[in-house]
Amino acid sequence: MVETGLIIAYGSLLTMACIPIYAGSFESLKGVKRPKNAAPRKKSKSPLDDSDSESESITESLSANDAWMFPVFGSGVLFSLYLLFRFLNKEYINYLLTGYFAILGCAAVAKVGLLLAKKTLPFSILKHVEKYKVTISNKGKHLYNANFTAVHAGLLTTSILLTVYYVLTKNWIASNFFGICFALNAIQLLSLDSFKTGMILLSGLFFYDIFWVFGTEVMVSVAKNFDAPIKVVWPKDIIGVLAGTVEKTEFTMLGLGDIVIPGIFVALCLRFDHHQAWQRNPTGNFRSTNFSRPYFTSCAIAYITGLVTTVVVMHTFQAAQPALLYLSPACILSTLLTAAVRGELKELFAYSTEEDNEEAKKSKKSEKKEETVKEEKRTVETVDTVEETDKADEADVEDEDYVAVNADDSKGASPKVSKKKKGSKKKGGK
């Protein structure tokens, strides 16, 4: 019979895995390019939103070539860490890793804190928050713009204090918080360009996980020695820990790779659901999350099922299990089965985020061309206006008054002013 403490531990790991996948998937929708047939966005009144840009665009998109090479590079990094921990003092290595992840963690925690503030703080409070803007320019050319408020400053200060606390104590709760923030940001910012790429990635890491867990001691050794927030952990007997009856706390753990890699595939399913819904009914708010989500739902359920299977097998055999051995087939098969049932296999494999990016690029190019044409028209109109002005000035010069002074009247006499057009003939005279 499974102990109560272990049930709580496994349930906690499952919860900590699902939170960043769910939140990160919906945040990844902000990186979807707005099509031409979508209505312009409404300007946000919240001071926490950046009015200069519509969304935080995806910074890294994985292609099929990246997916093929991912297990290769991952194996190189993993084995290098194993050699470092084996032949060098692991304390000094962990000092360097702690410093590196502390800097990254500070930014990740602040970003997640801002996301929570946007979702939870009511506008009645935010409307009183002053917004400041910092601009860096050189010779009149803007190089960088940044908007911030007192909320941003408070979140940054809090993340710095939390980072210092983690570095000094290595508290497992703080470590979990950093791990969840890392996973959420990674799922939001990493993008698979197609389902083909996603299936290649999951299939490659399927064999990667099996080899490094079952074939060698490398994966388990690195996971135990790596003292950084690259995993989420939970005590096997949380009740005993809280009661103070446990002398040495033992933890169950789940690597962030088992959250992020399937997570970006689940996020791809959500973006495909959004794409399909917009193709069927291209009206309303493009950024709305109120649409049918069959692929996201089926893939998320498959992920939970795969993770539960991992935990059951691990507990039964009392041995570490490669989670992607169960998660990769679960995510791939659930997506293919859903597409087959709905008769959308062709649409599934035809979908690509690169098409949206190309359309956005073409749109930007057309906008630039239009601006160039308008600028040329303005230049031509300006030149025509200048020429007309010059001609008018020449005409004025021809008709302007001039002063004639007679030789006889040159001594003390006032000059006589006469009007005469240039080139006119003199009639009569004295």
VENCOR-V804476 format. One record per helix or strand of 3 or more residues. SS is the DSSP state (alpha for helix, beta for strand). FROM is the first residue (numbers start at 0). LEN is the number of residues. If there is no record, write none. Layout:
SS:FROM:LEN
SS:FROM:LEN
//
This chain:
alpha:3:28
beta:59:3
alpha:63:24
alpha:89:31
alpha:122:4
beta:130:8
beta:140:9
alpha:149:20
alpha:171:18
beta:189:3
alpha:194:21
alpha:217:8
beta:230:5
alpha:237:6
beta:250:5
alpha:256:24
alpha:293:24
alpha:323:19
alpha:344:6
alpha:352:47
beta:401:3
beta:415:3
//
